[in-house]
């Protein structure tokens, strides 16, 4: 390949606008890969933590003991955080009211708040991936259009229209398009994958909250029947 048509030479000799477009795309691509690796690690850790907590929860351990053994609120996550929020509210309301409905409503609200925080934590930075996925092709297209405009300007000023006159401009325009796709395609793939994984985990947290709510409901019913007897 002629050195003047090599990709590094075309990038270095591109117009300032096209170079700025390429720089934005490279920066966006690097940041998107940082987000991809970081979010993948977070999802894997959350999936492992949920599995470990559910195994312990359904092992028959006493709920008071489980609550005492859970770390502080800053250190818990997922279903463990939902459990901690719900059981803390349950213990807080039990001495204050005799109404099972009021207690269960308070527990449900607390678990819903904890679930919302988990949703926010799991979806953190995914909007950035979606932005890179949707905007990169258009940014690359802008660089392409600018490069094509430059090729027409070069063609209008040339005394003789030859391929060598417009080829560098067209080549740098196509490089901008390729870089836009290079940034967008991984962002699209991993955004869909991470969003699906986040949705599955949040669904598991919601299922756990419903099951835990049913356990507390049965617990209150048993106490009410024992008190009546």
SEVEXMAR-733052 format. One record per residue: x, y, z of N, C-alpha, C, O, CB in turn; residue in three letters; residue number from 0. Coordinates in steps of 0.05 Angstrom, whole numbers. Glycine has a CB too. Layout:
<atoms>
(atom (X Y Z) (X Y Z) (X Y Z) (X Y Z) (X Y Z) "ALA" NUM),
...
</atoms>
This chain:
<atoms>
(atom (17 -24 0) (0 0 0) (18 25 0) (37 26 15) (-19 0 25) "UNK" 0),
(atom (10 45 -17) (25 70 -18) (24 83 10) (3 84 23) (13 89 -39) "UNK" 1),
(atom (47 94 19) (48 106 45) (28 129 48) (17 134 70) (76 116 51) "UNK" 2),
(atom (24 144 26) (6 167 27) (-23 158 31) (-40 174 39) (8 183 2) "UNK" 3),
(atom (-29 133 25) (-56 122 29) (-59 104 52) (-80 91 56) (-65 108 3) "UNK" 4),
(atom (-38 102 69) (-40 85 92) (-58 98 113) (-61 123 113) (-12 80 105) "UNK" 5),
(atom (-70 82 130) (-89 92 149) (-77 113 168) (-89 134 173) (-102 70 165) "UNK" 6),
(atom (-53 107 180) (-41 127 198) (-36 154 183) (-41 175 194) (-15 117 210) "UNK" 7),
(atom (-26 152 158) (-20 177 143) (-46 192 137) (-46 217 139) (-5 170 117) "UNK" 8),
(atom (-67 177 130) (-93 191 124) (-104 204 149) (-115 226 147) (-113 170 114) "UNK" 9),
(atom (-101 192 172) (-111 204 197) (-95 229 204) (-107 249 211) (-109 184 220) "UNK" 10),
(atom (-69 227 201) (-52 250 208) (-56 273 188) (-53 297 196) (-23 242 208) "UNK" 11),
(atom (-61 267 163) (-64 288 143) (-93 297 139) (-99 314 122) (-53 279 117) "UNK" 12),
(atom (-112 286 155) (-140 293 152) (-144 322 161) (-128 333 175) (-158 274 168) "UNK" 13),
(atom (-167 333 152) (-173 360 160) (-178 361 190) (-183 341 203) (-197 370 144) "UNK" 14),
(atom (-177 385 201) (-180 389 230) (-207 379 240) (-209 367 261) (-177 418 237) "UNK" 15),
(atom (-228 384 224) (-255 376 232) (-257 345 233) (-268 334 252) (-276 387 213) "UNK" 16),
(atom (-246 332 212) (-247 303 212) (-230 291 234) (-238 271 246) (-238 292 184) "UNK" 17),
(atom (-207 303 239) (-191 293 262) (-205 296 288) (-203 279 305) (-164 308 262) "UNK" 18),
(atom (-219 318 292) (-235 322 316) (-257 301 318) (-262 290 340) (-247 350 317) "UNK" 19),
(atom (-270 295 296) (-290 274 296) (-278 247 304) (-290 232 320) (-304 271 268) "UNK" 20),
(atom (-255 241 293) (-242 215 299) (-234 214 329) (-236 194 342) (-217 212 282) "UNK" 21),
(atom (-224 237 339) (-216 238 367) (-240 233 386) (-238 219 405) (-203 265 374) "UNK" 22),
(atom (-263 245 379) (-287 241 395) (-295 212 395) (-303 201 415) (-310 259 384) "UNK" 23),
(atom (-294 200 371) (-302 171 369) (-283 153 384) (-292 134 397) (-303 163 339) "UNK" 24),
(atom (-257 158 382) (-237 142 397) (-242 145 427) (-242 125 442) (-208 150 390) "UNK" 25),
(atom (-246 170 436) (-251 175 465) (-277 161 474) (-277 148 495) (-253 205 470) "UNK" 26),
(atom (-298 163 458) (-323 149 465) (-320 119 465) (-331 106 482) (-344 157 445) "UNK" 27),
(atom (-305 108 446) (-300 79 446) (-285 70 470) (-292 49 482) (-285 71 420) "UNK" 28),
(atom (-264 84 478) (-248 77 501) (-266 77 527) (-265 59 543) (-224 95 505) "UNK" 29),
(atom (-281 99 530) (-298 101 553) (-319 79 554) (-326 69 575) (-311 129 554) "UNK" 30),
(atom (-330 73 530) (-351 52 529) (-339 25 538) (-353 9 551) (-363 50 501) "UNK" 31),
(atom (-314 19 530) (-302 -6 538) (-296 -7 568) (-299 -27 581) (-276 -11 523) "UNK" 32),
(atom (-289 17 579) (-286 18 609) (-312 12 623) (-313 -3 642) (-276 46 617) "UNK" 33),
(atom (-334 24 613) (-360 19 624) (-368 -11 621) (-379 -23 639) (-382 37 611) "UNK" 34),
(atom (-362 -22 597) (-369 -50 592) (-355 -69 612) (-369 -86 624) (-361 -58 563) "UNK" 35),
(atom (-330 -65 616) (-315 -83 634) (-324 -78 663) (-328 -97 678) (-285 -78 632) "UNK" 36),
(atom (-328 -53 671) (-337 -47 698) (-365 -58 704) (-369 -70 725) (-336 -17 703) "UNK" 37),
(atom (-383 -54 686) (-411 -64 689) (-412 -94 689) (-428 -106 703) (-429 -52 668) "UNK" 38),
(atom (-396 -106 672) (-395 -136 671) (-386 -147 697) (-397 -167 707) (-377 -145 648) "UNK" 39),
(atom (-366 -135 709) (-356 -143 736) (-378 -139 757) (-382 -157 774) (-331 -127 744) "UNK" 40),
(atom (-392 -116 756) (-413 -111 776) (-436 -131 773) (-446 -141 793) (-425 -82 772) "UNK" 41),
(atom (-444 -138 748) (-465 -157 744) (-457 -185 754) (-473 -199 766) (-473 -158 715) "UNK" 42),
(atom (-432 -193 748) (-423 -219 757) (-423 -221 787) (-431 -241 799) (-395 -225 746) "UNK" 43),
(atom (-413 -200 800) (-412 -199 830) (-440 -199 842) (-445 -213 862) (-397 -175 840) "UNK" 44),
(atom (-459 -185 829) (-486 -184 839) (-500 -211 836) (-515 -220 853) (-502 -162 824) "UNK" 45),
(atom (-494 -224 814) (-506 -251 809) (-496 -271 830) (-511 -287 840) (-500 -260 781) "UNK" 46),
(atom (-470 -269 835) (-458 -288 855) (-469 -282 883) (-475 -300 898) (-427 -286 855) "UNK" 47),
(atom (-471 -256 890) (-480 -249 917) (-510 -257 921) (-517 -266 943) (-478 -218 921) "UNK" 48),
(atom (-526 -254 900) (-554 -262 902) (-556 -293 906) (-572 -302 923) (-569 -254 877) "UNK" 49),
(atom (-540 -308 892) (-542 -337 895) (-534 -345 923) (-546 -363 935) (-523 -350 874) "UNK" 50),
(atom (-512 -333 934) (-503 -340 961) (-524 -332 982) (-528 -348 1001) (-476 -326 967) "UNK" 51),
(atom (-536 -309 979) (-556 -300 999) (-581 -318 998) (-591 -325 1019) (-563 -271 994) "UNK" 52),
(atom (-590 -324 974) (-614 -341 972) (-610 -369 984) (-627 -380 997) (-623 -343 943) "UNK" 53),
(atom (-586 -380 979) (-580 -406 991) (-581 -405 1021) (-591 -423 1034) (-551 -416 982) "UNK" 54),
(atom (-571 -383 1033) (-571 -381 1062) (-600 -375 1072) (-608 -386 1093) (-552 -359 1071) "UNK" 55),
(atom (-614 -358 1057) (-641 -351 1066) (-660 -375 1067) (-675 -378 1086) (-653 -330 1047) "UNK" 56),
(atom (-658 -392 1046) (-675 -415 1045) (-664 -440 1059) (-675 -461 1056) (-681 -422 1016) "UNK" 57),
(atom (-642 -436 1073) (-631 -459 1088) (-645 -464 1114) (-640 -483 1128) (-601 -454 1093) "UNK" 58),
(atom (-664 -446 1122) (-679 -449 1147) (-668 -434 1170) (-676 -437 1193) (-680 -478 1154) "UNK" 59),
(atom (-649 -415 1164) (-637 -399 1185) (-658 -380 1196) (-676 -371 1182) (-612 -384 1175) "UNK" 60),
(atom (-656 -375 1223) (-674 -356 1236) (-670 -328 1224) (-648 -319 1220) (-669 -356 1267) "UNK" 61),
(atom (-693 -315 1218) (-691 -289 1205) (-677 -268 1222) (-663 -251 1212) (-719 -279 1198) "UNK" 62),
(atom (-682 -269 1248) (-668 -250 1266) (-638 -254 1265) (-622 -235 1265) (-678 -252 1295) "UNK" 63),
(atom (-630 -279 1265) (-601 -285 1263) (-590 -276 1236) (-568 -265 1235) (-596 -315 1267) "UNK" 64),
(atom (-605 -281 1215) (-596 -273 1188) (-593 -243 1187) (-574 -233 1175) (-616 -283 1167) "UNK" 65),
(atom (-612 -229 1199) (-611 -200 1198) (-586 -189 1214) (-573 -171 1205) (-636 -188 1210) "UNK" 66),
(atom (-581 -202 1236) (-558 -193 1252) (-532 -199 1238) (-512 -184 1241) (-558 -208 1279) "UNK" 67),
(atom (-531 -220 1222) (-506 -227 1208) (-502 -212 1182) (-480 -213 1171) (-507 -257 1203) "UNK" 68),
(atom (-523 -199 1172) (-519 -184 1148) (-501 -159 1153) (-503 -147 1174) (-546 -175 1136) "UNK" 69),
(atom (-484 -152 1134) (-467 -129 1138) (-484 -103 1139) (-508 -104 1137) (-447 -126 1115) "UNK" 70),
(atom (-470 -81 1142) (-484 -55 1143) (-497 -49 1116) (-491 -62 1096) (-464 -33 1151) "UNK" 71),
(atom (-514 -29 1116) (-529 -22 1092) (-510 -14 1069) (-517 -20 1046) (-548 1 1098) "UNK" 72),
(atom (-487 -2 1075) (-469 6 1054) (-455 -18 1041) (-445 -16 1019) (-448 25 1066) "UNK" 73),
(atom (-454 -41 1055) (-439 -64 1046) (-458 -85 1033) (-448 -104 1020) (-424 -76 1068) "UNK" 74),
(atom (-484 -82 1036) (-502 -102 1025) (-512 -93 997) (-510 -70 990) (-526 -106 1043) "UNK" 75),
(atom (-522 -112 982) (-532 -107 956) (-553 -128 948) (-554 -149 960) (-509 -105 935) "UNK" 76),
(atom (-568 -121 928) (-587 -140 917) (-609 -149 936) (-620 -133 951) (-572 -164 908) "UNK" 77),
(atom (-615 -175 935) (-636 -186 952) (-630 -182 982) (-648 -179 998) (-641 -215 946) "UNK" 78),
(atom (-604 -183 988) (-596 -179 1016) (-604 -151 1026) (-612 -148 1049) (-566 -184 1019) "UNK" 79),
(atom (-600 -132 1008) (-608 -104 1015) (-638 -102 1018) (-648 -88 1036) (-598 -85 994) "UNK" 80),
(atom (-653 -115 1000) (-682 -115 1002) (-692 -128 1028) (-709 -118 1042) (-695 -130 978) "UNK" 81),
(atom (-679 -151 1035) (-686 -164 1060) (-680 -147 1084) (-697 -144 1102) (-671 -191 1062) "UNK" 82),
(atom (-657 -134 1084) (-649 -118 1107) (-669 -94 1111) (-677 -88 1133) (-621 -107 1103) "UNK" 83),
(atom (-676 -81 1088) (-695 -59 1090) (-722 -68 1100) (-734 -54 1117) (-697 -45 1063) "UNK" 84),
(atom (-732 -90 1089) (-758 -99 1097) (-759 -109 1126) (-778 -103 1140) (-767 -122 1079) "UNK" 85),
(atom (-739 -124 1134) (-740 -135 1161) (-735 -114 1182) (-745 -115 1204) (-719 -158 1164) "UNK" 86),
(atom (-719 -94 1176) (-714 -71 1194) (-741 -56 1199) (-747 -49 1221) (-693 -52 1183) "UNK" 87),
(atom (-756 -52 1177) (-782 -38 1180) (-801 -55 1195) (-818 -45 1211) (-793 -31 1152) "UNK" 88),
(atom (-800 -82 1191) (-818 -100 1205) (-813 -99 1235) (-832 -97 1251) (-813 -129 1195) "UNK" 89),
(atom (-787 -99 1243) (-781 -98 1272) (-787 -70 1284) (-793 -68 1307) (-751 -104 1276) "UNK" 90),
(atom (-786 -50 1267) (-792 -23 1277) (-822 -19 1282) (-830 -5 1301) (-781 -2 1257) "UNK" 91),
(atom (-838 -31 1264) (-867 -27 1266) (-881 -46 1285) (-902 -39 1296) (-879 -29 1239) "UNK" 92),
(atom (-869 -69 1290) (-882 -89 1307) (-890 -78 1335) (-912 -83 1343) (-864 -113 1311) "UNK" 93),
(atom (-872 -64 1349) (-880 -54 1376) (-900 -30 1375) (-912 -24 1395) (-856 -46 1392) "UNK" 94),
(atom (-902 -18 1351) (-917 7 1349) (-946 3 1341) (-964 20 1347) (-904 25 1330) "UNK" 95),
(atom (-952 -18 1327) (-979 -22 1317) (-987 -52 1319) (-970 -69 1316) (-982 -11 1289) "UNK" 96),
(atom (-1013 -56 1322) (-1023 -84 1323) (-1036 -91 1296) (-1046 -113 1293) (-1043 -87 1345) "UNK" 97),
(atom (-1036 -72 1277) (-1049 -77 1251) (-1030 -91 1232) (-1009 -80 1225) (-1059 -51 1239) "UNK" 98),
(atom (-1035 -117 1225) (-1018 -131 1206) (-1016 -116 1179) (-995 -116 1167) (-1027 -159 1201) "UNK" 99),
(atom (-1038 -104 1170) (-1038 -91 1144) (-1019 -67 1145) (-1004 -62 1126) (-1066 -81 1137) "UNK" 100),
(atom (-1019 -52 1166) (-1001 -28 1169) (-972 -37 1169) (-955 -24 1157) (-1007 -12 1194) "UNK" 101),
(atom (-966 -59 1183) (-939 -69 1184) (-930 -78 1156) (-908 -72 1147) (-937 -92 1204) "UNK" 102),
(atom (-947 -94 1143) (-939 -104 1116) (-937 -82 1096) (-920 -84 1078) (-960 -125 1107) "UNK" 103),
(atom (-954 -62 1098) (-952 -39 1079) (-925 -25 1083) (-912 -17 1064) (-976 -20 1083) "UNK" 104),
(atom (-918 -21 1108) (-892 -8 1114) (-868 -24 1103) (-850 -13 1092) (-889 -3 1143) "UNK" 105),
(atom (-870 -50 1108) (-849 -68 1098) (-847 -67 1068) (-825 -66 1056) (-854 -97 1107) "UNK" 106),
(atom (-870 -68 1055) (-870 -67 1025) (-859 -41 1014) (-844 -41 995) (-899 -71 1015) "UNK" 107),
(atom (-865 -19 1027) (-854 7 1018) (-824 7 1022) (-809 17 1004) (-867 30 1034) "UNK" 108),
(atom (-814 -3 1044) (-785 -3 1049) (-771 -20 1028) (-750 -13 1018) (-779 -13 1077) "UNK" 109),
(atom (-783 -43 1022) (-770 -61 1003) (-771 -49 975) (-753 -53 959) (-784 -88 1003) "UNK" 110),
(atom (-792 -34 969) (-794 -21 943) (-773 0 939) (-761 3 918) (-822 -9 939) "UNK" 111),
(atom (-768 15 961) (-747 35 960) (-719 22 956) (-703 32 940) (-747 52 986) "UNK" 112),
(atom (-714 0 971) (-689 -14 967) (-686 -25 939) (-665 -24 928) (-687 -37 988) "UNK" 113),
(atom (-708 -36 928) (-708 -46 901) (-701 -24 881) (-686 -28 862) (-734 -60 894) "UNK" 114),
(atom (-713 -1 885) (-707 22 867) (-678 30 868) (-666 37 847) (-725 46 874) "UNK" 115),
(atom (-666 29 892) (-638 36 894) (-621 15 879) (-601 22 867) (-629 37 923) "UNK" 116),
(atom (-629 -10 881) (-614 -31 867) (-617 -28 837) (-598 -32 821) (-624 -59 875) "UNK" 117),
(atom (-641 -19 828) (-645 -14 799) (-626 8 790) (-614 6 769) (-674 -6 794) "UNK" 118),
(atom (-624 29 806) (-606 51 799) (-577 42 798) (-562 51 781) (-610 75 818) "UNK" 119),
(atom (-570 25 817) (-542 16 819) (-535 -2 795) (-513 1 783) (-537 1 845) "UNK" 120),
(atom (-553 -19 787) (-547 -38 765) (-548 -24 738) (-534 -32 720) (-567 -60 766) "UNK" 121),
(atom (-564 -3 735) (-566 10 709) (-547 34 707) (-548 49 687) (-595 20 705) "UNK" 122),
(atom (-530 37 727) (-511 60 726) (-493 58 702) (-482 37 696) (-493 60 752) "UNK" 123),
(atom (-490 80 687) (-473 83 664) (-484 69 638) (-472 71 617) (-446 74 670) "UNK" 124),
(atom (-506 54 641) (-516 41 617) (-527 62 597) (-527 57 573) (-538 21 624) "UNK" 125),
(atom (-536 84 607) (-545 106 589) (-522 116 572) (-526 123 549) (-558 129 605) "UNK" 126),
(atom (-498 116 583) (-475 125 567) (-470 106 544) (-465 114 522) (-450 127 585) "UNK" 127),
(atom (-472 79 550) (-469 60 528) (-490 64 506) (-484 63 482) (-471 31 539) "UNK" 128),
(atom (-515 69 514) (-536 74 495) (-530 99 479) (-536 100 455) (-564 76 509) "UNK" 129),
(atom (-519 119 491) (-513 144 477) (-491 140 457) (-493 149 434) (-504 166 497) "UNK" 130),
(atom (-470 125 465) (-448 119 446) (-459 102 423) (-452 107 399) (-425 104 460) "UNK" 131),
(atom (-476 83 429) (-487 65 408) (-504 81 388) (-503 75 364) (-504 43 421) "UNK" 132),
(atom (-519 100 397) (-537 115 379) (-524 138 365) (-530 145 342) (-561 124 394) "UNK" 133),
(atom (-505 151 379) (-493 176 368) (-469 171 351) (-464 187 332) (-485 194 391) "UNK" 134),
(atom (-453 150 356) (-428 146 342) (-432 144 311) (-416 157 297) (-415 121 351) "UNK" 135),
(atom (-451 129 301) (-454 128 272) (-460 156 260) (-450 162 238) (-476 109 264) "UNK" 136),
(atom (-475 172 274) (-481 199 263) (-457 217 264) (-453 234 247) (-505 211 279) "UNK" 137),
(atom (-441 214 286) (-416 230 287) (-397 222 265) (-385 239 252) (-402 227 315) "UNK" 138),
(atom (-395 195 261) (-378 186 239) (-389 195 212) (-374 202 193) (-377 156 239) "UNK" 139),
(atom (-415 196 209) (-427 205 184) (-421 234 179) (-417 243 157) (-458 200 185) "UNK" 140),
(atom (-421 250 201) (-414 278 198) (-385 281 187) (-380 297 169) (-416 293 225) "UNK" 141),
(atom (-367 265 198) (-340 265 187) (-338 256 158) (-323 267 142) (-322 247 204) "UNK" 142),
(atom (-355 237 151) (-356 228 123) (-366 250 105) (-354 255 84) (-375 204 121) "UNK" 143),
(atom (-387 263 113) (-398 285 97) (-378 307 93) (-374 319 72) (-424 297 109) "UNK" 144),
(atom (-364 314 115) (-343 335 114) (-321 327 95) (-311 343 79) (-332 341 142) "UNK" 145),
(atom (-313 302 96) (-292 292 78) (-300 293 49) (-284 300 32) (-283 264 86) "UNK" 146),
(atom (-325 285 44) (-335 286 16) (-336 315 6) (-330 321 -17) (-363 273 14) "UNK" 147),
(atom (-344 333 24) (-344 362 16) (-316 371 9) (-312 386 -10) (-356 379 39) "UNK" 148),
(atom (-296 362 25) (-269 369 18) (-260 358 -8) (-245 371 -23) (-251 360 40) "UNK" 149),
(atom (-269 333 -15) (-261 322 -40) (-273 338 -64) (-260 341 -84) (-270 292 -42) "UNK" 150),
(atom (-297 348 -61) (-309 364 -82) (-295 391 -85) (-291 401 -107) (-339 368 -76) "UNK" 151),
(atom (-287 402 -62) (-272 427 -63) (-245 423 -77) (-237 439 -93) (-267 438 -35) "UNK" 152),
(atom (-231 401 -70) (-206 395 -83) (-210 390 -113) (-193 398 -130) (-193 370 -71) "UNK" 153),
(atom (-232 377 -120) (-238 372 -148) (-244 398 -163) (-236 400 -186) (-262 353 -150) "UNK" 154),
(atom (-257 417 -151) (-263 442 -164) (-239 459 -169) (-238 474 -188) (-284 457 -148) "UNK" 155),
(atom (-219 456 -151) (-195 472 -154) (-174 459 -172) (-154 472 -180) (-183 479 -128) "UNK" 156),
(atom (-177 434 -178) (-157 419 -194) (-162 425 -223) (-185 427 -232) (-159 389 -189) "UNK" 157),
(atom (-140 428 -238) (-142 433 -267) (-151 408 -282) (-164 409 -303) (-115 443 -278) "UNK" 158),
(atom (-143 385 -271) (-150 359 -283) (-162 341 -262) (-149 336 -242) (-126 347 -298) "UNK" 159),
(atom (-185 331 -267) (-198 313 -247) (-186 285 -249) (-189 271 -269) (-229 312 -252) "UNK" 160),
(atom (-172 277 -227) (-161 251 -226) (-169 238 -200) (-177 251 -181) (-130 252 -229) "UNK" 161),
(atom (-165 212 -199) (-172 197 -174) (-154 205 -151) (-162 206 -128) (-171 167 -179) "UNK" 162),
(atom (-129 211 -158) (-110 218 -137) (-117 244 -124) (-108 250 -101) (-81 219 -148) "UNK" 163),
(atom (-132 261 -137) (-140 286 -126) (-160 283 -104) (-159 296 -83) (-152 304 -148) "UNK" 164),
(atom (-179 266 -108) (-201 263 -88) (-199 238 -70) (-213 236 -50) (-227 261 -103) "UNK" 165),
(atom (-181 220 -77) (-179 195 -62) (-172 199 -33) (-185 187 -16) (-157 177 -75) "UNK" 166),
(atom (-153 216 -26) (-147 220 3) (-171 230 19) (-175 222 41) (-124 239 7) "UNK" 167),
(atom (-186 249 7) (-209 260 21) (-231 238 25) (-243 236 46) (-221 283 5) "UNK" 168),
(atom (-235 223 4) (-255 201 6) (-246 180 26) (-262 170 42) (-261 188 -21) "UNK" 169),
(atom (-220 174 26) (-210 154 44) (-213 162 73) (-221 147 90) (-180 148 38) "UNK" 170),
(atom (-206 188 79) (-208 197 107) (-238 198 115) (-244 194 139) (-195 224 111) "UNK" 171),
(atom (-256 204 96) (-284 204 102) (-294 176 109) (-310 172 128) (-300 214 78) "UNK" 172),
(atom (-284 156 94) (-292 128 100) (-280 118 127) (-292 102 141) (-283 109 77) "UNK" 173),
(atom (-256 128 134) (-245 121 160) (-262 132 182) (-266 118 202) (-216 132 162) "UNK" 174),
(atom (-273 155 179) (-291 167 199) (-316 149 202) (-325 145 225) (-298 196 192) "UNK" 175),
(atom (-326 140 180) (-350 122 181) (-343 96 196) (-358 87 213) (-360 116 153) "UNK" 176),
(atom (-320 85 189) (-311 59 201) (-307 63 231) (-315 45 246) (-286 49 188) "UNK" 177),
(atom (-296 85 239) (-291 90 268) (-317 93 283) (-320 85 306) (-273 114 272) "UNK" 178),
(atom (-337 106 270) (-363 109 282) (-376 82 287) (-388 77 308) (-381 126 264) "UNK" 179),
(atom (-374 64 267) (-385 37 270) (-369 21 291) (-380 6 307) (-385 22 243) "UNK" 180),
(atom (-343 25 291) (-326 11 311) (-333 18 339) (-332 2 357) (-296 17 306) "UNK" 181),
(atom (-341 43 343) (-350 52 370) (-378 43 377) (-384 36 399) (-348 82 373) "UNK" 182),
(atom (-395 43 356) (-424 38 361) (-430 8 365) (-446 1 382) (-440 49 338) "UNK" 183),
(atom (-418 -9 349) (-426 -37 349) (-422 -51 376) (-440 -63 386) (-411 -53 328) "UNK" 184),
(atom (-398 -49 389) (-395 -61 415) (-413 -49 436) (-424 -62 453) (-366 -58 425) "UNK" 185),
(atom (-418 -22 434) (-435 -9 453) (-464 -20 451) (-477 -24 471) (-435 22 449) "UNK" 186),
(atom (-473 -24 426) (-500 -35 423) (-502 -63 434) (-521 -70 449) (-508 -36 393) "UNK" 187),
(atom (-483 -80 427) (-483 -108 436) (-483 -110 467) (-500 -124 478) (-459 -123 424) "UNK" 188),
(atom (-465 -96 479) (-462 -98 508) (-484 -83 523) (-491 -91 545) (-435 -89 517) "UNK" 189),
(atom (-494 -62 511) (-517 -48 524) (-541 -67 526) (-553 -70 547) (-525 -23 508) "UNK" 190),
(atom (-547 -81 504) (-569 -101 504) (-563 -123 524) (-581 -132 538) (-574 -112 476) "UNK" 191),
(atom (-539 -133 524) (-532 -155 542) (-534 -147 571) (-545 -161 587) (-504 -166 535) "UNK" 192),
(atom (-522 -124 578) (-521 -115 606) (-549 -107 615) (-556 -111 638) (-502 -92 609) "UNK" 193),
(atom (-565 -95 597) (-592 -87 604) (-609 -112 610) (-625 -113 629) (-605 -71 582) "UNK" 194),
(atom (-605 -133 594) (-620 -158 598) (-612 -171 625) (-629 -181 639) (-615 -177 575) "UNK" 195),
(atom (-586 -170 630) (-576 -182 656) (-586 -166 679) (-594 -178 700) (-545 -183 656) "UNK" 196),
(atom (-587 -140 677) (-597 -123 698) (-627 -129 703) (-636 -130 725) (-593 -93 692) "UNK" 197),
(atom (-642 -132 681) (-670 -139 683) (-675 -165 697) (-694 -168 713) (-683 -139 656) "UNK" 198),
(atom (-658 -185 690) (-661 -212 703) (-656 -210 733) (-671 -222 749) (-642 -232 690) "UNK" 199),
(atom (-635 -196 741) (-629 -193 769) (-651 -178 784) (-659 -186 806) (-602 -179 773) "UNK" 200),
(atom (-661 -156 772) (-682 -141 785) (-707 -158 787) (-722 -155 807) (-688 -116 769) "UNK" 201),
(atom (-712 -175 768) (-735 -193 770) (-732 -213 793) (-751 -219 806) (-739 -208 744) "UNK" 202),
(atom (-707 -223 797) (-702 -241 819) (-706 -226 846) (-717 -237 865) (-674 -252 817) "UNK" 203),
(atom (-697 -201 847) (-700 -186 872) (-730 -181 878) (-739 -183 901) (-686 -158 870) "UNK" 204),
(atom (-745 -176 857) (-774 -172 860) (-788 -197 869) (-805 -196 887) (-786 -161 834) "UNK" 205),
(atom (-780 -220 858) (-791 -245 866) (-785 -251 895) (-802 -260 910) (-781 -268 848) "UNK" 206),
(atom (-760 -245 903) (-753 -250 931) (-769 -232 950) (-778 -241 971) (-723 -244 935) "UNK" 207),
(atom (-773 -207 942) (-789 -188 958) (-817 -199 962) (-828 -197 984) (-789 -160 946) "UNK" 208),
(atom (-829 -210 941) (-856 -221 943) (-856 -245 962) (-875 -248 978) (-867 -228 915) "UNK" 209),
(atom (-837 -262 959) (-835 -286 976) (-831 -279 1005) (-842 -290 1023) (-813 -305 966) "UNK" 210),
(atom (-813 -259 1010) (-808 -250 1037) (-832 -237 1049) (-838 -240 1073) (-784 -231 1037) "UNK" 211),
(atom (-847 -222 1033) (-871 -209 1042) (-892 -231 1050) (-906 -227 1070) (-883 -191 1020) "UNK" 212),
(atom (-893 -253 1035) (-912 -274 1042) (-903 -288 1068) (-921 -296 1084) (-913 -295 1020) "UNK" 213),
(atom (-877 -291 1072) (-868 -303 1097) (-875 -286 1121) (-885 -296 1142) (-837 -307 1096) "UNK" 214),
(atom (-871 -260 1119) (-879 -242 1141) (-909 -242 1146) (-918 -240 1168) (-869 -214 1135) "UNK" 215),
(atom (-924 -244 1124) (-953 -245 1126) (-962 -270 1142) (-979 -268 1159) (-966 -245 1098) "UNK" 216),
(atom (-950 -292 1135) (-957 -317 1150) (-948 -315 1179) (-961 -325 1197) (-943 -342 1137) "UNK" 217),
(atom (-925 -302 1184) (-915 -299 1211) (-935 -282 1227) (-940 -289 1250) (-887 -285 1210) "UNK" 218),
(atom (-945 -261 1216) (-964 -244 1230) (-990 -258 1235) (-1003 -255 1256) (-969 -218 1215) "UNK" 219),
(atom (-999 -274 1215) (-1023 -289 1218) (-1021 -309 1241) (-1039 -313 1257) (-1030 -303 1192) "UNK" 220),
(atom (-997 -322 1242) (-993 -342 1264) (-993 -329 1291) (-1003 -340 1310) (-966 -356 1259) "UNK" 221),
(atom (-981 -305 1293) (-981 -291 1319) (-1010 -282 1326) (-1018 -284 1349) (-962 -266 1317) "UNK" 222),
(atom (-1025 -273 1306) (-1052 -264 1312) (-1069 -287 1321) (-1086 -284 1340) (-1064 -251 1287) "UNK" 223),
(atom (-1066 -311 1308) (-1082 -334 1316) (-1074 -343 1344) (-1090 -352 1360) (-1079 -357 1296) "UNK" 224),
(atom (-1047 -342 1349) (-1038 -351 1376) (-1048 -331 1398) (-1055 -340 1420) (-1007 -352 1377) "UNK" 225),
(atom (-1049 -305 1391) (-1059 -286 1411) (-1089 -290 1416) (-1098 -287 1438) (-1054 -258 1401) "UNK" 226),
(atom (-1104 -296 1394) (-1132 -301 1398) (-1138 -325 1414) (-1157 -326 1430) (-1146 -303 1371) "UNK" 227),
(atom (-1122 -346 1410) (-1126 -371 1425) (-1119 -367 1454) (-1121 -385 1470) (-1110 -394 1413) "UNK" 228),
</atoms>
